[in-house]
Each structure stands twice: as C-alpha cells, then as structure tokens.
Amino acid sequence: MSSLATGMRRAAALFFLAGTLAGSVLPAAAADVTFVMRNEHPNAVEVELYSQDRNHIWPGDNKVFYLDDGETKQIPLSCNEGEQICYGAWVSGDKGTYWGTGPDNGETCEDCCYTCTGGETEEINLVQ
C-alpha cells in the first residue's frame, strides 16, 4: 500500500474521530416554551420555573414573575429541547400557601411539570 493511501486513511480516521468527539460536547438544542399562568387567588402570587435537568431557574437572579389577583401572564422562556420544567408559585408574602413545587422547588407535585418542546402550556390556574 502506498504511503499516500495510508496517509489518506489516517486523515479520514482522524476526521471521523474529531467529528464524533465534537458531537458529544455540543450544547443541547434550544427550544422556546411559553408558560400561561392565571392567578385566580384573591392575593398576588410569585412564580419561578425550575429546570429538573440542570441547575437553572427562570427568571433567576433572585427575581420572580409577579401576578396580581385575576391576572393572566404569558411567560416565554428559552430551554433545552426535552428539558423538564416545573413551576413553583406561592402567595406573595406567604410561602406557606403554594402551588406546584412551591418556593425554591422544595415540594413534590403532580401535573406541574412540562417538557420543553416548543409552543405553550395550557392555562395554569392558581386557585385557592
């Protein structure tokens, strides 16, 4: 076998290996989802959205989404395709009255998590 053919095979193998390794470190595909939340409680509520797959909170930076009583808010966010996101909501000033995973993602819940696949959630009603 000629040294040119051997060199070409080595180059092809290195190219394949580099492509395989690069594919394993690429970031997850991004998606957008909108949480639609309605506050039907007589008091204002605060909301955070928590990734269950990585250490990420929306809106983050010690901020919350704030909904006045009777307010419906669309909360758009960018997330990783397939990521599980749960909402935690509580009465403003009363972290003992909560919905979903509550403040700081500290509780378990049924039907409060959504998979990031784009689009928007159904309306999530926070009621007494």
Backbone as XML, in Angstrom:
<?xml version="1.0"?>
<chain id="A" units="angstrom">
  <residue number="1" name="MET">
    <atom name="N" x="0.857" y="-1.163" z="0.000"/>
    <atom name="CA" x="0.000" y="0.000" z="0.000"/>
    <atom name="C" x="0.906" y="1.231" z="0.000"/>
  </residue>
  <residue number="2" name="SER">
    <atom name="N" x="0.536" y="2.230" z="-0.752"/>
    <atom name="CA" x="1.374" y="3.428" z="-0.860"/>
    <atom name="C" x="1.245" y="4.278" z="0.396"/>
  </residue>
  <residue number="3" name="SER">
    <atom name="N" x="2.248" y="5.097" z="0.623"/>
    <atom name="CA" x="2.215" y="5.975" z="1.795"/>
    <atom name="C" x="1.130" y="7.040" z="1.646"/>
  </residue>
  <residue number="4" name="LEU">
    <atom name="N" x="0.787" y="7.382" z="0.398"/>
    <atom name="CA" x="-0.300" y="8.348" z="0.170"/>
    <atom name="C" x="-1.631" y="7.759" z="0.619"/>
  </residue>
  <residue number="5" name="ALA">
    <atom name="N" x="-1.916" y="6.503" z="0.268"/>
    <atom name="CA" x="-3.163" y="5.849" z="0.671"/>
    <atom name="C" x="-3.224" y="5.698" z="2.185"/>
  </residue>
  <residue number="6" name="THR">
    <atom name="N" x="-2.116" y="5.341" z="2.801"/>
    <atom name="CA" x="-2.072" y="5.195" z="4.253"/>
    <atom name="C" x="-2.328" y="6.537" z="4.925"/>
  </residue>
  <residue number="7" name="GLY">
    <atom name="N" x="-1.724" y="7.583" z="4.403"/>
    <atom name="CA" x="-1.922" y="8.922" z="4.955"/>
    <atom name="C" x="-3.367" y="9.379" z="4.826"/>
  </residue>
  <residue number="8" name="MET">
    <atom name="N" x="-3.991" y="9.068" z="3.683"/>
    <atom name="CA" x="-5.381" y="9.456" z="3.475"/>
    <atom name="C" x="-6.294" y="8.714" z="4.436"/>
  </residue>
  <residue number="9" name="ARG">
    <atom name="N" x="-6.007" y="7.428" z="4.666"/>
    <atom name="CA" x="-6.816" y="6.657" z="5.627"/>
    <atom name="C" x="-6.682" y="7.222" z="7.030"/>
  </residue>
  <residue number="10" name="ARG">
    <atom name="N" x="-5.475" y="7.580" z="7.413"/>
    <atom name="CA" x="-5.267" y="8.159" z="8.744"/>
    <atom name="C" x="-6.009" y="9.494" z="8.870"/>
  </residue>
  <residue number="11" name="ALA">
    <atom name="N" x="-5.924" y="10.304" z="7.835"/>
    <atom name="CA" x="-6.612" y="11.597" z="7.863"/>
    <atom name="C" x="-8.118" y="11.399" z="7.973"/>
  </residue>
  <residue number="12" name="ALA">
    <atom name="N" x="-8.663" y="10.437" z="7.227"/>
    <atom name="CA" x="-10.103" y="10.167" z="7.287"/>
    <atom name="C" x="-10.500" y="9.680" z="8.678"/>
  </residue>
  <residue number="13" name="ALA">
    <atom name="N" x="-9.675" y="8.823" z="9.275"/>
    <atom name="CA" x="-9.972" y="8.316" z="10.616"/>
    <atom name="C" x="-9.932" y="9.443" z="11.638"/>
  </residue>
  <residue number="14" name="LEU">
    <atom name="N" x="-8.943" y="10.320" z="11.543"/>
    <atom name="CA" x="-8.855" y="11.450" z="12.458"/>
    <atom name="C" x="-10.033" y="12.400" z="12.278"/>
  </residue>
  <residue number="15" name="PHE">
    <atom name="N" x="-10.441" y="12.640" z="11.038"/>
    <atom name="CA" x="-11.584" y="13.499" z="10.768"/>
    <atom name="C" x="-12.847" y="12.912" z="11.378"/>
  </residue>
  <residue number="16" name="PHE">
    <atom name="N" x="-13.054" y="11.601" z="11.220"/>
    <atom name="CA" x="-14.219" y="10.924" z="11.793"/>
    <atom name="C" x="-14.197" y="11.011" z="13.319"/>
  </residue>
  <residue number="17" name="LEU">
    <atom name="N" x="-13.034" y="10.757" z="13.919"/>
    <atom name="CA" x="-12.898" y="10.809" z="15.370"/>
    <atom name="C" x="-13.163" y="12.217" z="15.890"/>
  </residue>
  <residue number="18" name="ALA">
    <atom name="N" x="-12.629" y="13.227" z="15.219"/>
    <atom name="CA" x="-12.854" y="14.611" z="15.650"/>
    <atom name="C" x="-14.330" y="14.965" z="15.563"/>
  </residue>
  <residue number="19" name="GLY">
    <atom name="N" x="-15.008" y="14.525" z="14.518"/>
    <atom name="CA" x="-16.437" y="14.793" z="14.375"/>
    <atom name="C" x="-17.250" y="14.100" z="15.451"/>
  </residue>
  <residue number="20" name="THR">
    <atom name="N" x="-16.866" y="12.875" z="15.799"/>
    <atom name="CA" x="-17.568" y="12.140" z="16.840"/>
    <atom name="C" x="-17.391" y="12.822" z="18.193"/>
  </residue>
  <residue number="21" name="LEU">
    <atom name="N" x="-16.160" y="13.226" z="18.511"/>
    <atom name="CA" x="-15.912" y="13.897" z="19.783"/>
    <atom name="C" x="-16.605" y="15.247" z="19.842"/>
  </residue>
  <residue number="22" name="ALA">
    <atom name="N" x="-16.593" y="15.988" z="18.767"/>
    <atom name="CA" x="-17.264" y="17.289" z="18.754"/>
    <atom name="C" x="-18.759" y="17.124" z="18.968"/>
  </residue>
  <residue number="23" name="GLY">
    <atom name="N" x="-19.345" y="16.085" z="18.404"/>
    <atom name="CA" x="-20.775" y="15.843" z="18.568"/>
    <atom name="C" x="-21.140" y="15.533" z="20.004"/>
  </residue>
  <residue number="24" name="SER">
    <atom name="N" x="-20.212" y="14.984" z="20.774"/>
    <atom name="CA" x="-20.537" y="14.628" z="22.151"/>
    <atom name="C" x="-20.441" y="15.816" z="23.100"/>
  </residue>
  <residue number="25" name="VAL">
    <atom name="N" x="-19.857" y="16.927" z="22.665"/>
    <atom name="CA" x="-19.732" y="18.075" z="23.548"/>
    <atom name="C" x="-20.548" y="19.268" z="23.069"/>
  </residue>
  <residue number="26" name="LEU">
    <atom name="N" x="-21.297" y="19.110" z="22.021"/>
    <atom name="CA" x="-22.127" y="20.201" z="21.541"/>
    <atom name="C" x="-23.257" y="20.459" z="22.527"/>
  </residue>
  <residue number="27" name="PRO">
    <atom name="N" x="-23.664" y="21.719" z="22.697"/>
    <atom name="CA" x="-24.766" y="22.006" z="23.625"/>
    <atom name="C" x="-26.074" y="21.416" z="23.121"/>
  </residue>
  <residue number="28" name="ALA">
    <atom name="N" x="-26.995" y="21.227" z="24.054"/>
    <atom name="CA" x="-28.318" y="20.703" z="23.705"/>
    <atom name="C" x="-29.039" y="21.691" z="22.798"/>
  </residue>
  <residue number="29" name="ALA">
    <atom name="N" x="-29.929" y="21.171" z="21.969"/>
    <atom name="CA" x="-30.701" y="22.033" z="21.081"/>
    <atom name="C" x="-31.620" y="22.929" z="21.899"/>
  </residue>
  <residue number="30" name="ALA">
    <atom name="N" x="-31.696" y="24.181" z="21.515"/>
    <atom name="CA" x="-32.531" y="25.137" z="22.230"/>
    <atom name="C" x="-33.957" y="25.095" z="21.708"/>
  </residue>
  <residue number="31" name="ALA">
    <atom name="N" x="-34.881" y="25.386" z="22.585"/>
    <atom name="CA" x="-36.293" y="25.485" z="22.221"/>
    <atom name="C" x="-36.887" y="26.627" z="23.035"/>
  </residue>
  <residue number="32" name="ASP">
    <atom name="N" x="-38.052" y="27.054" z="22.663"/>
    <atom name="CA" x="-38.762" y="28.088" z="23.406"/>
    <atom name="C" x="-40.102" y="27.522" z="23.834"/>
  </residue>
  <residue number="33" name="VAL">
    <atom name="N" x="-40.519" y="27.842" z="25.040"/>
    <atom name="CA" x="-41.835" y="27.442" z="25.518"/>
    <atom name="C" x="-42.423" y="28.621" z="26.290"/>
  </residue>
  <residue number="34" name="THR">
    <atom name="N" x="-43.722" y="28.756" z="26.244"/>
    <atom name="CA" x="-44.405" y="29.825" z="26.974"/>
    <atom name="C" x="-45.325" y="29.194" z="28.013"/>
  </residue>
  <residue number="35" name="PHE">
    <atom name="N" x="-45.093" y="29.540" z="29.266"/>
    <atom name="CA" x="-45.982" y="29.121" z="30.341"/>
    <atom name="C" x="-47.094" y="30.158" z="30.432"/>
  </residue>
  <residue number="36" name="VAL">
    <atom name="N" x="-48.347" y="29.708" z="30.396"/>
    <atom name="CA" x="-49.503" y="30.591" z="30.511"/>
    <atom name="C" x="-50.078" y="30.376" z="31.909"/>
  </residue>
  <residue number="37" name="MET">
    <atom name="N" x="-49.986" y="31.406" z="32.748"/>
    <atom name="CA" x="-50.384" y="31.270" z="34.144"/>
    <atom name="C" x="-51.440" y="32.306" z="34.489"/>
  </residue>
  <residue number="38" name="ARG">
    <atom name="N" x="-52.464" y="31.842" z="35.203"/>
    <atom name="CA" x="-53.553" y="32.726" z="35.636"/>
    <atom name="C" x="-53.657" y="32.660" z="37.151"/>
  </residue>
  <residue number="39" name="ASN">
    <atom name="N" x="-53.670" y="33.812" z="37.769"/>
    <atom name="CA" x="-53.815" y="33.909" z="39.218"/>
    <atom name="C" x="-55.285" y="34.118" z="39.554"/>
  </residue>
  <residue number="40" name="GLU">
    <atom name="N" x="-55.936" y="33.070" z="40.058"/>
    <atom name="CA" x="-57.331" y="33.169" z="40.495"/>
    <atom name="C" x="-57.440" y="33.222" z="42.013"/>
  </residue>
  <residue number="41" name="HIS">
    <atom name="N" x="-56.312" y="33.452" z="42.673"/>
    <atom name="CA" x="-56.299" y="33.627" z="44.126"/>
    <atom name="C" x="-56.566" y="35.105" z="44.424"/>
  </residue>
  <residue number="42" name="PRO">
    <atom name="N" x="-57.199" y="35.438" z="45.563"/>
    <atom name="CA" x="-57.502" y="36.848" z="45.848"/>
    <atom name="C" x="-56.264" y="37.708" z="46.146"/>
  </residue>
  <residue number="43" name="ASN">
    <atom name="N" x="-55.108" y="37.078" z="46.315"/>
    <atom name="CA" x="-53.873" y="37.824" z="46.582"/>
    <atom name="C" x="-52.895" y="37.651" z="45.421"/>
  </residue>
  <residue number="44" name="ALA">
    <atom name="N" x="-51.923" y="38.538" z="45.348"/>
    <atom name="CA" x="-50.870" y="38.418" z="44.340"/>
    <atom name="C" x="-50.041" y="37.161" z="44.603"/>
  </residue>
  <residue number="45" name="VAL">
    <atom name="N" x="-49.499" y="36.592" z="43.540"/>
    <atom name="CA" x="-48.642" y="35.420" z="43.685"/>
    <atom name="C" x="-47.311" y="35.667" z="42.986"/>
  </residue>
  <residue number="46" name="GLU">
    <atom name="N" x="-46.326" y="34.920" z="43.420"/>
    <atom name="CA" x="-44.994" y="34.945" z="42.825"/>
    <atom name="C" x="-44.728" y="33.580" z="42.221"/>
  </residue>
  <residue number="47" name="VAL">
    <atom name="N" x="-44.035" y="33.558" z="41.090"/>
    <atom name="CA" x="-43.799" y="32.317" z="40.348"/>
    <atom name="C" x="-42.335" y="32.220" z="39.955"/>
  </residue>
  <residue number="48" name="GLU">
    <atom name="N" x="-41.794" y="31.022" z="40.069"/>
    <atom name="CA" x="-40.497" y="30.684" z="39.493"/>
    <atom name="C" x="-40.666" y="29.388" z="38.715"/>
  </residue>
  <residue number="49" name="LEU">
    <atom name="N" x="-39.852" y="29.210" z="37.704"/>
    <atom name="CA" x="-39.848" y="27.992" z="36.900"/>
    <atom name="C" x="-38.496" y="27.318" z="37.084"/>
  </residue>
  <residue number="50" name="TYR">
    <atom name="N" x="-38.536" y="25.999" z="37.351"/>
    <atom name="CA" x="-37.335" y="25.275" z="37.736"/>
    <atom name="C" x="-37.035" y="24.148" z="36.756"/>
  </residue>
  <residue number="51" name="SER">
    <atom name="N" x="-35.815" y="24.145" z="36.225"/>
    <atom name="CA" x="-35.381" y="23.005" z="35.419"/>
    <atom name="C" x="-35.165" y="21.827" z="36.345"/>
  </residue>
  <residue number="52" name="GLN">
    <atom name="N" x="-35.596" y="20.656" z="35.916"/>
    <atom name="CA" x="-35.366" y="19.437" z="36.678"/>
    <atom name="C" x="-34.141" y="18.686" z="36.148"/>
  </residue>
  <residue number="53" name="ASP">
    <atom name="N" x="-33.546" y="19.211" z="35.068"/>
    <atom name="CA" x="-32.428" y="18.529" z="34.414"/>
    <atom name="C" x="-31.098" y="19.252" z="34.567"/>
  </residue>
  <residue number="54" name="ARG">
    <atom name="N" x="-31.131" y="20.476" z="35.028"/>
    <atom name="CA" x="-29.905" y="21.246" z="35.245"/>
    <atom name="C" x="-30.191" y="22.299" z="36.312"/>
  </residue>
  <residue number="55" name="ASN">
    <atom name="N" x="-29.173" y="22.944" z="36.778"/>
    <atom name="CA" x="-29.314" y="23.943" z="37.830"/>
    <atom name="C" x="-29.689" y="25.283" z="37.199"/>
  </residue>
  <residue number="56" name="HIS">
    <atom name="N" x="-30.978" y="25.450" z="36.873"/>
    <atom name="CA" x="-31.414" y="26.685" z="36.237"/>
    <atom name="C" x="-32.820" y="27.051" z="36.717"/>
  </residue>
  <residue number="57" name="ILE">
    <atom name="N" x="-33.007" y="28.350" z="36.978"/>
    <atom name="CA" x="-34.286" y="28.892" z="37.445"/>
    <atom name="C" x="-34.635" y="30.085" z="36.560"/>
  </residue>
  <residue number="58" name="TRP">
    <atom name="N" x="-35.902" y="30.187" z="36.196"/>
    <atom name="CA" x="-36.401" y="31.370" z="35.489"/>
    <atom name="C" x="-37.288" y="32.158" z="36.444"/>
  </residue>
  <residue number="59" name="PRO">
    <atom name="N" x="-37.231" y="33.453" z="36.608"/>
    <atom name="CA" x="-36.342" y="34.347" z="35.874"/>
    <atom name="C" x="-34.917" y="34.370" z="36.392"/>
  </residue>
  <residue number="60" name="GLY">
    <atom name="N" x="-34.635" y="33.843" z="37.567"/>
    <atom name="CA" x="-33.274" y="33.807" z="38.107"/>
    <atom name="C" x="-32.878" y="35.126" z="38.751"/>
  </residue>
  <residue number="61" name="ASP">
    <atom name="N" x="-31.638" y="35.186" z="39.210"/>
    <atom name="CA" x="-31.078" y="36.387" z="39.843"/>
    <atom name="C" x="-31.941" y="36.915" z="40.986"/>
  </residue>
  <residue number="62" name="ASN">
    <atom name="N" x="-32.503" y="36.008" z="41.781"/>
    <atom name="CA" x="-33.344" y="36.375" z="42.934"/>
    <atom name="C" x="-34.561" y="37.214" z="42.542"/>
  </residue>
  <residue number="63" name="LYS">
    <atom name="N" x="-35.063" y="37.019" z="41.325"/>
    <atom name="CA" x="-36.276" y="37.693" z="40.863"/>
    <atom name="C" x="-37.387" y="36.661" z="40.731"/>
  </residue>
  <residue number="64" name="VAL">
    <atom name="N" x="-38.621" y="37.111" z="40.657"/>
    <atom name="CA" x="-39.780" y="36.241" z="40.461"/>
    <atom name="C" x="-40.684" y="36.854" z="39.402"/>
  </residue>
  <residue number="65" name="PHE">
    <atom name="N" x="-41.551" y="36.022" z="38.826"/>
    <atom name="CA" x="-42.632" y="36.528" z="37.996"/>
    <atom name="C" x="-43.768" y="36.863" z="38.963"/>
  </residue>
  <residue number="66" name="TYR">
    <atom name="N" x="-44.357" y="38.023" z="38.828"/>
    <atom name="CA" x="-45.377" y="38.517" z="39.760"/>
    <atom name="C" x="-46.705" y="38.596" z="39.026"/>
  </residue>
  <residue number="67" name="LEU">
    <atom name="N" x="-47.740" y="37.975" z="39.609"/>
    <atom name="CA" x="-49.080" y="38.033" z="39.033"/>
    <atom name="C" x="-50.038" y="38.627" z="40.052"/>
  </residue>
  <residue number="68" name="ASP">
    <atom name="N" x="-50.663" y="39.731" z="39.703"/>
    <atom name="CA" x="-51.711" y="40.302" z="40.545"/>
    <atom name="C" x="-52.922" y="39.376" z="40.546"/>
  </residue>
  <residue number="69" name="ASP">
    <atom name="N" x="-53.824" y="39.549" z="41.508"/>
    <atom name="CA" x="-55.040" y="38.736" z="41.542"/>
    <atom name="C" x="-55.836" y="38.986" z="40.265"/>
  </residue>
  <residue number="70" name="GLY">
    <atom name="N" x="-56.275" y="37.907" z="39.637"/>
    <atom name="CA" x="-57.039" y="37.988" z="38.402"/>
    <atom name="C" x="-56.197" y="38.133" z="37.139"/>
  </residue>
  <residue number="71" name="GLU">
    <atom name="N" x="-54.899" y="38.259" z="37.274"/>
    <atom name="CA" x="-54.024" y="38.478" z="36.112"/>
    <atom name="C" x="-53.632" y="37.170" z="35.441"/>
  </residue>
  <residue number="72" name="THR">
    <atom name="N" x="-53.599" y="37.193" z="34.118"/>
    <atom name="CA" x="-53.050" y="36.093" z="33.328"/>
    <atom name="C" x="-51.773" y="36.596" z="32.692"/>
  </residue>
  <residue number="73" name="LYS">
    <atom name="N" x="-50.724" y="35.809" z="32.785"/>
    <atom name="CA" x="-49.435" y="36.218" z="32.241"/>
    <atom name="C" x="-48.873" y="35.112" z="31.370"/>
  </residue>
  <residue number="74" name="GLN">
    <atom name="N" x="-48.332" y="35.501" z="30.231"/>
    <atom name="CA" x="-47.603" y="34.576" z="29.378"/>
    <atom name="C" x="-46.127" y="34.755" z="29.693"/>
  </residue>
  <residue number="75" name="ILE">
    <atom name="N" x="-45.477" y="33.657" z="30.052"/>
    <atom name="CA" x="-44.075" y="33.704" z="30.466"/>
    <atom name="C" x="-43.251" y="32.912" z="29.449"/>
  </residue>
  <residue number="76" name="PRO">
    <atom name="N" x="-42.643" y="33.605" z="28.475"/>
    <atom name="CA" x="-41.826" y="32.906" z="27.487"/>
    <atom name="C" x="-40.428" y="32.645" z="28.043"/>
  </residue>
  <residue number="77" name="LEU">
    <atom name="N" x="-39.879" y="31.490" z="27.720"/>
    <atom name="CA" x="-38.517" y="31.197" z="28.135"/>
    <atom name="C" x="-37.831" y="30.305" z="27.113"/>
  </residue>
  <residue number="78" name="SER">
    <atom name="N" x="-36.528" y="30.392" z="27.105"/>
    <atom name="CA" x="-35.710" y="29.513" z="26.267"/>
    <atom name="C" x="-35.226" y="28.373" z="27.143"/>
  </residue>
  <residue number="79" name="CYS">
    <atom name="N" x="-35.310" y="27.170" z="26.617"/>
    <atom name="CA" x="-34.916" y="25.990" z="27.371"/>
    <atom name="C" x="-34.290" y="24.987" z="26.414"/>
  </residue>
  <residue number="80" name="ASN">
    <atom name="N" x="-33.757" y="23.924" z="26.974"/>
    <atom name="CA" x="-33.169" y="22.864" z="26.161"/>
    <atom name="C" x="-34.263" y="21.897" z="25.722"/>
  </residue>
  <residue number="81" name="GLU">
    <atom name="N" x="-34.247" y="21.530" z="24.469"/>
    <atom name="CA" x="-35.228" y="20.585" z="23.923"/>
    <atom name="C" x="-35.274" y="19.336" z="24.803"/>
  </residue>
  <residue number="82" name="GLY">
    <atom name="N" x="-36.475" y="18.974" z="25.269"/>
    <atom name="CA" x="-36.660" y="17.787" z="26.098"/>
    <atom name="C" x="-36.486" y="18.023" z="27.592"/>
  </residue>
  <residue number="83" name="GLU">
    <atom name="N" x="-36.095" y="19.206" z="27.989"/>
    <atom name="CA" x="-35.867" y="19.530" z="29.399"/>
    <atom name="C" x="-37.188" y="19.554" z="30.167"/>
  </residue>
  <residue number="84" name="GLN">
    <atom name="N" x="-37.191" y="19.021" z="31.377"/>
    <atom name="CA" x="-38.368" y="19.060" z="32.251"/>
    <atom name="C" x="-38.332" y="20.343" z="33.066"/>
  </residue>
  <residue number="85" name="ILE">
    <atom name="N" x="-39.433" y="21.089" z="33.033"/>
    <atom name="CA" x="-39.529" y="22.341" z="33.768"/>
    <atom name="C" x="-40.787" y="22.294" z="34.626"/>
  </residue>
  <residue number="86" name="CYS">
    <atom name="N" x="-40.621" y="22.593" z="35.924"/>
    <atom name="CA" x="-41.751" y="22.611" z="36.853"/>
    <atom name="C" x="-41.955" y="24.030" z="37.362"/>
  </residue>
  <residue number="87" name="TYR">
    <atom name="N" x="-43.222" y="24.370" z="37.625"/>
    <atom name="CA" x="-43.483" y="25.688" z="38.189"/>
    <atom name="C" x="-43.641" y="25.576" z="39.694"/>
  </residue>
  <residue number="88" name="GLY">
    <atom name="N" x="-43.218" y="26.627" z="40.361"/>
    <atom name="CA" x="-43.456" y="26.801" z="41.781"/>
    <atom name="C" x="-44.072" y="28.178" z="41.952"/>
  </residue>
  <residue number="89" name="ALA">
    <atom name="N" x="-45.191" y="28.264" z="42.651"/>
    <atom name="CA" x="-45.866" y="29.540" z="42.871"/>
    <atom name="C" x="-46.309" y="29.596" z="44.322"/>
  </residue>
  <residue number="90" name="TRP">
    <atom name="N" x="-46.386" y="30.804" z="44.839"/>
    <atom name="CA" x="-46.819" y="30.990" z="46.224"/>
    <atom name="C" x="-47.415" y="32.379" z="46.370"/>
  </residue>
  <residue number="91" name="VAL">
    <atom name="N" x="-48.246" y="32.533" z="47.402"/>
    <atom name="CA" x="-48.841" y="33.830" z="47.689"/>
    <atom name="C" x="-47.715" y="34.773" z="48.093"/>
  </residue>
  <residue number="92" name="SER">
    <atom name="N" x="-47.719" y="35.941" z="47.492"/>
    <atom name="CA" x="-46.685" y="36.930" z="47.804"/>
    <atom name="C" x="-46.727" y="37.255" z="49.292"/>
  </residue>
  <residue number="93" name="GLY">
    <atom name="N" x="-45.607" y="37.056" z="49.965"/>
    <atom name="CA" x="-45.536" y="37.303" z="51.399"/>
    <atom name="C" x="-45.955" y="36.126" z="52.256"/>
  </residue>
  <residue number="94" name="ASP">
    <atom name="N" x="-46.342" y="34.998" z="51.634"/>
    <atom name="CA" x="-46.802" y="33.820" z="52.383"/>
    <atom name="C" x="-46.332" y="32.559" z="51.654"/>
  </residue>
  <residue number="95" name="LYS">
    <atom name="N" x="-45.103" y="32.156" z="51.923"/>
    <atom name="CA" x="-44.548" y="30.988" z="51.224"/>
    <atom name="C" x="-45.175" y="29.676" z="51.680"/>
  </residue>
  <residue number="96" name="GLY">
    <atom name="N" x="-46.045" y="29.724" z="52.691"/>
    <atom name="CA" x="-46.739" y="28.531" z="53.150"/>
    <atom name="C" x="-47.949" y="28.180" z="52.290"/>
  </residue>
  <residue number="97" name="THR">
    <atom name="N" x="-48.429" y="29.115" z="51.491"/>
    <atom name="CA" x="-49.540" y="28.863" z="50.560"/>
    <atom name="C" x="-48.940" y="28.817" z="49.165"/>
  </residue>
  <residue number="98" name="TYR">
    <atom name="N" x="-48.862" y="27.609" z="48.605"/>
    <atom name="CA" x="-48.123" y="27.443" z="47.345"/>
    <atom name="C" x="-48.819" y="26.478" z="46.403"/>
  </residue>
  <residue number="99" name="TRP">
    <atom name="N" x="-48.352" y="26.486" z="45.168"/>
    <atom name="CA" x="-48.788" y="25.558" z="44.115"/>
    <atom name="C" x="-47.544" y="24.956" z="43.479"/>
  </residue>
  <residue number="100" name="GLY">
    <atom name="N" x="-47.725" y="23.828" z="42.823"/>
    <atom name="CA" x="-46.608" y="23.180" z="42.136"/>
    <atom name="C" x="-45.526" y="22.764" z="43.111"/>
  </residue>
  <residue number="101" name="THR">
    <atom name="N" x="-44.285" y="23.056" z="42.762"/>
    <atom name="CA" x="-43.166" y="22.688" z="43.629"/>
    <atom name="C" x="-42.900" y="23.726" z="44.710"/>
  </residue>
  <residue number="102" name="GLY">
    <atom name="N" x="-43.712" y="24.781" z="44.750"/>
    <atom name="CA" x="-43.583" y="25.788" z="45.791"/>
    <atom name="C" x="-42.300" y="26.592" z="45.681"/>
  </residue>
  <residue number="103" name="PRO">
    <atom name="N" x="-42.035" y="27.387" z="46.734"/>
    <atom name="CA" x="-40.820" y="28.201" z="46.717"/>
    <atom name="C" x="-39.568" y="27.328" z="46.744"/>
  </residue>
  <residue number="104" name="ASP">
    <atom name="N" x="-38.573" y="27.735" z="46.006"/>
    <atom name="CA" x="-37.267" y="27.058" z="45.972"/>
    <atom name="C" x="-37.344" y="25.623" z="45.471"/>
  </residue>
  <residue number="105" name="ASN">
    <atom name="N" x="-38.413" y="25.277" z="44.721"/>
    <atom name="CA" x="-38.528" y="23.936" z="44.143"/>
    <atom name="C" x="-38.484" y="22.868" z="45.235"/>
  </residue>
  <residue number="106" name="GLY">
    <atom name="N" x="-39.047" y="23.200" z="46.411"/>
    <atom name="CA" x="-38.888" y="22.364" z="47.591"/>
    <atom name="C" x="-39.925" y="21.275" z="47.797"/>
  </residue>
  <residue number="107" name="GLU">
    <atom name="N" x="-40.970" y="21.218" z="46.982"/>
    <atom name="CA" x="-42.043" y="20.251" z="47.188"/>
    <atom name="C" x="-42.192" y="19.346" z="45.960"/>
  </residue>
  <residue number="108" name="THR">
    <atom name="N" x="-42.880" y="18.240" z="46.149"/>
    <atom name="CA" x="-43.217" y="17.390" z="45.005"/>
    <atom name="C" x="-44.596" y="17.804" z="44.508"/>
  </residue>
  <residue number="109" name="CYS">
    <atom name="N" x="-44.895" y="17.446" z="43.288"/>
    <atom name="CA" x="-46.177" y="17.858" z="42.726"/>
    <atom name="C" x="-46.640" y="16.841" z="41.692"/>
  </residue>
  <residue number="110" name="GLU">
    <atom name="N" x="-47.917" y="16.901" z="41.391"/>
    <atom name="CA" x="-48.487" y="16.140" z="40.290"/>
    <atom name="C" x="-48.942" y="17.153" z="39.252"/>
  </residue>
  <residue number="111" name="ASP">
    <atom name="N" x="-48.658" y="16.894" z="38.015"/>
    <atom name="CA" x="-49.122" y="17.737" z="36.912"/>
    <atom name="C" x="-48.645" y="19.186" z="36.986"/>
  </residue>
  <residue number="112" name="CYS">
    <atom name="N" x="-47.422" y="19.420" z="37.460"/>
    <atom name="CA" x="-46.904" y="20.793" z="37.459"/>
    <atom name="C" x="-45.626" y="20.908" z="36.635"/>
  </residue>
  <residue number="113" name="CYS">
    <atom name="N" x="-45.272" y="19.854" z="35.922"/>
    <atom name="CA" x="-44.052" y="19.861" z="35.126"/>
    <atom name="C" x="-44.391" y="19.678" z="33.649"/>
  </residue>
  <residue number="114" name="TYR">
    <atom name="N" x="-43.601" y="20.310" z="32.810"/>
    <atom name="CA" x="-43.803" y="20.282" z="31.370"/>
    <atom name="C" x="-42.478" y="19.998" z="30.690"/>
  </residue>
  <residue number="115" name="THR">
    <atom name="N" x="-42.546" y="19.359" z="29.530"/>
    <atom name="CA" x="-41.360" y="19.075" z="28.743"/>
    <atom name="C" x="-41.174" y="20.181" z="27.719"/>
  </residue>
  <residue number="116" name="CYS">
    <atom name="N" x="-39.961" y="20.679" z="27.628"/>
    <atom name="CA" x="-39.640" y="21.753" z="26.690"/>
    <atom name="C" x="-39.611" y="21.183" z="25.269"/>
  </residue>
  <residue number="117" name="THR">
    <atom name="N" x="-40.669" y="21.464" z="24.533"/>
    <atom name="CA" x="-40.744" y="21.020" z="23.140"/>
    <atom name="C" x="-41.215" y="22.141" z="22.228"/>
  </residue>
  <residue number="118" name="GLY">
    <atom name="N" x="-41.281" y="23.350" z="22.755"/>
    <atom name="CA" x="-41.785" y="24.477" z="21.979"/>
    <atom name="C" x="-43.259" y="24.688" z="22.255"/>
  </residue>
  <residue number="119" name="GLY">
    <atom name="N" x="-43.809" y="25.763" z="21.729"/>
    <atom name="CA" x="-45.228" y="26.052" z="21.906"/>
    <atom name="C" x="-45.516" y="26.660" z="23.261"/>
  </residue>
  <residue number="120" name="GLU">
    <atom name="N" x="-46.722" y="26.399" z="23.776"/>
    <atom name="CA" x="-47.092" y="26.941" z="25.073"/>
    <atom name="C" x="-47.897" y="25.911" z="25.857"/>
  </residue>
  <residue number="121" name="THR">
    <atom name="N" x="-47.893" y="26.099" z="27.174"/>
    <atom name="CA" x="-48.657" y="25.211" z="28.060"/>
    <atom name="C" x="-50.120" y="25.568" z="27.959"/>
  </residue>
  <residue number="122" name="GLU">
    <atom name="N" x="-50.980" y="24.694" z="28.457"/>
    <atom name="CA" x="-52.365" y="25.105" z="28.655"/>
    <atom name="C" x="-52.369" y="26.147" z="29.754"/>
  </residue>
  <residue number="123" name="GLU">
    <atom name="N" x="-53.474" y="26.842" z="29.953"/>
    <atom name="CA" x="-53.522" y="27.837" z="31.015"/>
    <atom name="C" x="-53.430" y="27.139" z="32.363"/>
  </residue>
  <residue number="124" name="ILE">
    <atom name="N" x="-52.490" y="27.549" z="33.161"/>
    <atom name="CA" x="-52.286" y="27.005" z="34.506"/>
    <atom name="C" x="-53.003" y="27.940" z="35.470"/>
  </residue>
  <residue number="125" name="ASN">
    <atom name="N" x="-54.040" y="27.437" z="36.141"/>
    <atom name="CA" x="-54.849" y="28.260" z="37.043"/>
    <atom name="C" x="-54.408" y="28.057" z="38.482"/>
  </residue>
  <residue number="126" name="LEU">
    <atom name="N" x="-54.011" y="29.144" z="39.106"/>
    <atom name="CA" x="-53.628" y="29.122" z="40.502"/>
    <atom name="C" x="-54.836" y="29.592" z="41.307"/>
  </residue>
  <residue number="127" name="VAL">
    <atom name="N" x="-55.537" y="28.631" z="41.912"/>
    <atom name="CA" x="-56.769" y="28.924" z="42.638"/>
    <atom name="C" x="-56.596" y="28.555" z="44.106"/>
  </residue>
  <residue number="128" name="GLN">
    <atom name="N" x="-57.537" y="29.030" z="44.927"/>
    <atom name="CA" x="-57.477" y="28.737" z="46.363"/>
    <atom name="C" x="-57.575" y="27.267" z="46.624"/>
  </residue>
</chain>
